[in-house]
Amino acid sequence: MVQGFWSKLKKPIIALAPMADVTDAAFRLIIAKYGKPDVLWTEFVSCAGLCSEKGRPRLLHDLRFDKSERPIVAQLFGSNPEQMEECARLVRKLGFDGLDINMGCPDRAIEKQGAGAALMKNPKLAQELIAAAKRGAGDMPVSVKTRIGYNTNTLSEWLSVLLEMEPAAITIHARTRKEMSKVSAHWEDLRGATALAKKYGSSRARTLILGNGDVKSLVEAREKAKQYELDGVMIGRGIFGNPWLFDEVRSHKPITAKEKLRVLQEHAKLFEKMYKGIKRFDVMKKHFKAYVHGFDSAKELRVALMGAHNAKEVAAVIKSHKLTN
C-alpha cells in the first residue's frame, strides 16, 4: 500500500472538501494564507476531458496549485480505467501529492457517464478504476471519496469492496446519494468503518478513514473524529466566507466585517488575476453572500456587489459602502 504523505499527518487529519466552482486555485491560496488545513483538494476534474485534445488545455487550469497548498490532492472523476491510468500519470507529472477518485457525486450528468455516485452500483468497475489509478500513480497515493450508499446505507458491503483495493484513504460522506444534502449527515453510520479498515490492513499500513458532512468548526471536527473513531474529518460548506476556519487561533475569535470585506477584495483580485479570460467573474459571486453577512446593511451591500463585473468594481462598491457596525 502506497501511503505517501498520508502516513506523516497527525491525527485527527483535518481536510478541506473539493467543491466545484468553490475550491479553485484562487480560493485555496486564500485558505492556505489565512488558515491551512492538513490536506487540500482540487475541484473535481473529468478524466475524459483531460484525455481529449480539446479538453485538456482548458481543464489543466483546474489542476493549478501553489507549493503553499501542499499536501495537495487532485480529484478526478471518470468511468474508463485506461483514461484513469493516463490521468493518474498526468497528475503525478504535475507534481501533486495524491490523487483522489470521486465515487460519490450525485450530479446526473456525471452519473450518466458511469462516474461519481453511479460507481456505487458498479463495484467491479470501481475496483478497476482504483487499480488503474494506482498503476498510473506509481509512488503517489490514491484515495477515494464516496458516500454511505446509493439509495440506502450499504456502507459495510461497499466499504469492503473499496478496502480490497487498498487505497491510502477513503473519505465517506455520511449520506446516501438519494439523500443528497437534504437531511442531516448520519455520523452514527460511520462508526465501525475504521475497525473494518483495520481488518483489511496490516500491522504496517491500512487505509485511513475520514468522515464528511455538516461539520462547521475545528472543534466539532475533532469531536466527531474521536466519537466515531475516525482518522480524520473533511469540512466542506463550513469554509464559505470563512478562510480562517482552519486557523487554531482565529477560528475561536469573531472576525470583523471590515476584515471580511478586506479579504473578499483580496479574493476577488486573485480570482480575476488567475482566471481572467478562463472563467466568468460571476463564478466569484457565489462567495459574496458568504463573506457579506452578520452585520447591519449586509443585505444592501450584497445586492450592490452582485452588480459588479470585476475586482475593481467590487472594491469600489465596498469603498462606497459605510459600515454601520
C-alpha positions as CSV (number, residue, x, y, z in Angstrom):
1,M,0.0,0.0,0.0
2,V,1.4,3.4,-1.0
3,Q,0.6,5.9,1.7
4,G,2.9,8.8,0.8
5,F,2.2,12.0,2.7
6,W,-0.8,10.4,4.5
7,S,1.5,8.5,6.8
8,K,3.1,11.7,8.0
9,L,-0.1,13.5,9.1
10,K,-1.0,13.9,12.7
11,K,-4.4,12.5,13.6
12,P,-7.1,13.5,13.5
13,I,-6.5,14.7,10.0
14,I,-8.5,17.8,9.0
15,A,-9.1,18.2,5.3
16,L,-10.8,20.7,3.0
17,A,-13.5,19.1,0.8
18,P,-13.4,19.5,-3.0
19,M,-16.3,21.7,-4.2
20,A,-16.9,22.6,-7.8
21,D,-16.5,26.3,-8.6
22,V,-15.6,26.9,-5.0
23,T,-12.3,25.4,-4.1
24,D,-10.5,26.7,-7.2
25,A,-6.8,27.7,-7.1
26,A,-7.6,31.3,-6.1
27,F,-9.7,30.3,-3.0
28,R,-7.3,27.6,-2.0
29,L,-4.5,30.2,-1.9
30,I,-6.6,32.4,0.3
31,I,-7.2,29.5,2.6
32,A,-3.6,28.5,2.7
33,K,-2.7,32.0,3.7
34,Y,-5.3,32.5,6.4
35,G,-5.9,29.0,7.9
36,K,-4.5,26.0,6.1
37,P,-5.9,22.5,6.8
38,D,-3.8,19.3,6.9
39,V,-4.8,18.4,3.3
40,L,-6.3,20.4,0.4
41,W,-8.3,19.0,-2.6
42,T,-8.7,20.5,-6.0
43,E,-12.1,20.8,-7.6
44,F,-13.0,17.5,-9.4
45,V,-11.8,17.2,-13.0
46,S,-13.1,14.9,-15.8
47,C,-10.8,12.1,-16.9
48,A,-12.5,12.0,-20.3
49,G,-11.9,15.7,-20.7
50,L,-8.3,15.5,-19.7
51,C,-7.8,12.8,-22.2
52,S,-9.2,14.8,-25.1
53,E,-7.1,17.1,-27.2
54,K,-9.7,19.9,-26.9
55,G,-10.5,19.4,-23.2
56,R,-7.0,19.1,-21.7
57,P,-5.8,22.7,-22.1
58,R,-9.0,24.0,-20.6
59,L,-9.1,21.6,-17.7
60,L,-5.5,22.0,-16.8
61,H,-6.5,25.3,-15.3
62,D,-8.4,23.4,-12.7
63,L,-5.2,21.5,-11.8
64,R,-3.2,24.6,-11.0
65,F,-1.7,24.7,-7.5
66,D,0.9,26.5,-5.4
67,K,3.5,24.9,-3.2
68,S,1.9,26.7,-0.2
69,E,-1.0,24.3,-0.6
70,R,0.9,21.1,0.0
71,P,-0.1,18.4,0.6
72,I,-2.5,18.9,-2.3
73,V,-4.7,16.1,-3.8
74,A,-6.1,16.2,-7.3
75,Q,-9.6,14.8,-7.5
76,L,-10.7,13.1,-10.7
77,F,-14.0,11.5,-11.9
78,G,-14.4,9.0,-14.7
79,S,-15.5,5.5,-15.6
80,N,-12.8,4.4,-18.1
81,P,-9.9,2.6,-16.4
82,E,-7.5,3.4,-19.3
83,Q,-8.3,7.1,-19.1
84,M,-7.9,7.0,-15.3
85,E,-4.5,5.4,-15.6
86,E,-3.4,8.1,-18.1
87,C,-4.8,10.9,-15.9
88,A,-3.0,9.4,-12.9
89,R,0.3,9.6,-14.8
90,L,-0.5,13.2,-15.7
91,V,-1.4,14.2,-12.1
92,R,1.9,12.6,-10.9
93,K,3.8,14.5,-13.6
94,L,2.2,17.8,-12.5
95,G,3.6,17.2,-9.0
96,F,0.5,16.5,-6.9
97,D,1.0,14.8,-3.6
98,G,-2.0,12.5,-4.1
99,L,-4.9,11.5,-6.4
100,D,-8.5,11.0,-5.3
101,I,-11.3,9.3,-7.2
102,N,-14.7,10.8,-6.9
103,M,-17.2,8.0,-6.2
104,G,-20.0,10.0,-4.6
105,C,-21.0,13.0,-6.7
106,P,-24.8,12.8,-7.4
107,D,-24.7,15.1,-10.4
108,R,-26.9,13.4,-13.1
109,A,-24.6,14.3,-16.0
110,I,-21.7,12.7,-14.2
111,E,-23.7,9.6,-13.3
112,K,-24.8,9.2,-16.9
113,Q,-21.1,8.7,-17.7
114,G,-21.0,5.9,-15.2
115,A,-18.9,8.0,-12.8
116,G,-19.4,9.7,-9.4
117,A,-22.1,8.1,-7.3
118,A,-23.0,5.7,-10.1
119,L,-19.9,3.7,-9.2
120,M,-21.6,2.5,-6.0
121,K,-23.8,0.4,-8.3
122,N,-20.8,-1.0,-10.2
123,P,-18.3,-2.3,-7.7
124,K,-16.3,-4.2,-10.2
125,L,-15.7,-1.1,-12.3
126,A,-14.9,0.9,-9.1
127,Q,-12.2,-1.6,-8.3
128,E,-10.8,-1.5,-11.8
129,L,-10.6,2.3,-11.6
130,I,-8.6,2.2,-8.3
131,A,-6.3,-0.4,-9.8
132,A,-5.8,1.7,-12.9
133,A,-5.2,4.9,-10.9
134,K,-2.5,3.0,-8.9
135,R,-0.7,1.9,-12.0
136,G,-0.5,5.4,-13.3
137,A,0.2,7.0,-9.9
138,G,3.3,4.9,-9.1
139,D,4.6,6.1,-5.7
140,M,1.8,8.7,-5.4
141,P,-1.0,7.6,-3.0
142,V,-4.5,7.0,-4.4
143,S,-7.6,7.7,-2.3
144,V,-11.4,7.6,-2.8
145,K,-14.3,10.0,-1.8
146,T,-17.7,8.3,-1.6
147,R,-21.0,8.0,0.4
148,I,-22.6,5.5,2.7
149,G,-24.6,4.1,-0.1
150,Y,-26.8,4.9,-3.2
151,N,-30.4,4.5,-2.1
152,T,-29.9,3.1,1.3
153,N,-27.0,2.6,3.7
154,T,-24.8,-0.2,2.3
155,L,-21.6,1.1,3.8
156,S,-20.3,-2.2,5.2
157,E,-20.5,-4.0,1.8
158,W,-19.4,-1.0,-0.2
159,L,-16.5,-0.2,2.0
160,S,-15.3,-3.8,1.8
161,V,-15.2,-3.5,-2.0
162,L,-13.0,-0.4,-1.8
163,L,-10.8,-1.7,1.0
164,E,-9.9,-4.8,-1.0
165,M,-8.0,-2.4,-3.4
166,E,-6.1,-0.9,-0.5
167,P,-6.4,2.9,-1.3
168,A,-4.4,5.1,1.0
169,A,-7.5,6.8,2.4
170,I,-11.3,6.8,2.0
171,T,-13.5,9.8,2.8
172,I,-17.1,8.9,3.5
173,H,-19.9,11.5,3.1
174,A,-22.4,10.3,5.7
175,R,-25.4,10.5,3.5
176,T,-26.7,8.3,0.6
177,R,-26.8,9.5,-3.0
178,K,-30.6,9.6,-2.8
179,E,-30.5,11.9,0.2
180,M,-28.2,14.4,-1.5
181,S,-27.7,17.0,1.2
182,K,-31.4,17.3,2.1
183,V,-31.1,15.5,5.5
184,S,-28.6,15.7,8.4
185,A,-25.5,13.6,8.0
186,H,-25.7,10.1,9.6
187,W,-22.4,10.2,11.5
188,E,-23.5,7.2,13.6
189,D,-23.4,5.1,10.4
190,L,-19.6,5.7,10.2
191,R,-18.9,4.0,13.5
192,G,-17.1,0.8,12.8
193,A,-15.6,2.0,9.4
194,T,-12.1,2.3,10.9
195,A,-12.4,-1.1,12.6
196,L,-13.3,-2.6,9.2
197,A,-10.3,-0.9,7.6
198,K,-8.0,-2.5,10.2
199,K,-9.2,-5.9,9.2
200,Y,-8.2,-5.3,5.6
201,G,-4.9,-3.7,6.6
202,S,-1.7,-5.0,8.0
203,S,0.4,-4.3,11.1
204,R,2.4,-1.8,8.9
205,A,-0.3,0.0,7.0
206,R,-4.0,0.3,6.5
207,T,-6.5,2.6,4.7
208,L,-7.3,5.7,6.6
209,I,-10.9,6.6,7.1
210,L,-12.2,10.2,7.1
211,G,-15.8,11.4,7.7
212,N,-17.6,14.2,6.0
213,G,-20.9,16.0,6.4
214,D,-22.3,19.1,8.2
215,V,-19.1,19.9,10.2
216,K,-18.7,23.6,10.7
217,S,-15.6,24.0,13.0
218,L,-12.3,22.5,14.1
219,V,-13.7,21.7,17.5
220,E,-16.6,19.8,16.0
221,A,-14.4,18.0,13.6
222,R,-12.1,16.7,16.4
223,E,-15.1,15.7,18.4
224,K,-16.6,13.8,15.5
225,A,-13.3,12.0,14.9
226,K,-13.0,11.0,18.5
227,Q,-16.6,10.0,18.9
228,Y,-16.8,7.8,15.8
229,E,-13.2,6.6,16.0
230,L,-12.2,8.1,12.6
231,D,-8.7,9.0,11.4
232,G,-9.9,12.4,10.3
233,V,-12.7,14.7,9.1
234,M,-13.3,16.6,5.9
235,I,-15.0,20.0,6.1
236,G,-16.9,21.5,3.1
237,R,-19.5,24.2,3.3
238,G,-18.2,25.4,6.6
239,I,-15.4,27.2,4.7
240,F,-17.7,29.5,2.8
241,G,-16.8,33.1,3.7
242,N,-14.5,31.9,6.5
243,P,-11.0,31.2,5.3
244,W,-9.9,31.4,8.9
245,L,-11.8,28.2,9.7
246,F,-8.7,26.1,10.0
247,D,-6.7,28.6,12.0
248,E,-6.3,27.4,15.5
249,V,-6.3,30.9,17.0
250,R,-8.5,32.9,14.7
251,S,-11.2,30.3,14.4
252,H,-12.1,31.0,18.0
253,K,-12.3,34.8,17.6
254,P,-15.0,36.8,15.9
255,I,-13.9,38.2,12.5
256,T,-14.9,41.8,12.0
257,A,-16.9,43.0,9.0
258,K,-14.0,45.2,7.8
259,E,-11.7,42.2,7.8
260,K,-14.1,40.0,5.9
261,L,-14.5,42.7,3.3
262,R,-10.8,43.2,3.0
263,V,-10.3,39.5,2.3
264,L,-13.2,39.5,-0.1
265,Q,-11.5,42.1,-2.1
266,E,-8.2,40.2,-2.0
267,H,-10.0,37.0,-3.1
268,A,-11.8,38.8,-6.0
269,K,-8.5,40.3,-7.2
270,L,-6.7,37.0,-7.1
271,F,-9.6,35.2,-8.9
272,E,-9.5,37.8,-11.6
273,K,-5.7,37.6,-11.9
274,M,-5.7,33.8,-12.2
275,Y,-8.9,33.2,-14.3
276,K,-9.5,36.3,-16.5
277,G,-10.4,35.0,-19.9
278,I,-10.8,31.5,-18.5
279,K,-13.7,31.7,-16.0
280,R,-16.5,34.2,-15.9
281,F,-16.3,36.6,-12.9
282,D,-19.8,35.6,-12.0
283,V,-18.3,32.4,-10.5
284,M,-16.8,34.6,-7.8
285,K,-20.2,36.0,-6.9
286,K,-21.2,32.8,-5.1
287,H,-18.8,33.9,-2.3
288,F,-20.3,37.3,-1.8
289,K,-23.2,36.1,0.4
290,A,-20.8,34.0,2.5
291,Y,-18.4,36.9,3.1
292,V,-21.1,39.6,3.5
293,H,-23.4,38.6,6.3
294,G,-23.8,39.1,10.1
295,F,-23.7,42.9,10.2
296,D,-26.1,45.8,9.6
297,S,-26.7,46.7,6.0
298,A,-25.1,43.5,4.8
299,K,-28.1,42.7,2.6
300,E,-27.8,46.1,0.8
301,L,-24.1,45.6,0.2
302,R,-24.6,42.1,-1.2
303,V,-27.2,43.4,-3.6
304,A,-24.8,46.1,-4.8
305,L,-21.9,43.6,-5.1
306,M,-24.0,41.4,-7.4
307,G,-23.8,44.1,-9.9
308,A,-20.0,44.1,-10.0
309,H,-18.3,42.8,-13.1
310,N,-14.7,42.7,-12.0
311,A,-12.5,43.1,-8.9
312,K,-12.1,46.9,-9.4
313,E,-15.9,47.3,-9.2
314,V,-16.0,45.1,-6.1
315,A,-13.5,47.4,-4.4
316,A,-15.4,50.5,-5.5
317,V,-18.7,49.2,-4.1
318,I,-17.2,48.2,-0.8
319,K,-15.4,51.6,-0.5
320,S,-18.6,53.5,-1.1
321,H,-20.5,51.4,1.5
322,K,-20.5,52.7,5.0
323,L,-20.4,50.0,7.7
324,T,-22.9,50.7,10.4
325,N,-21.3,48.4,13.0
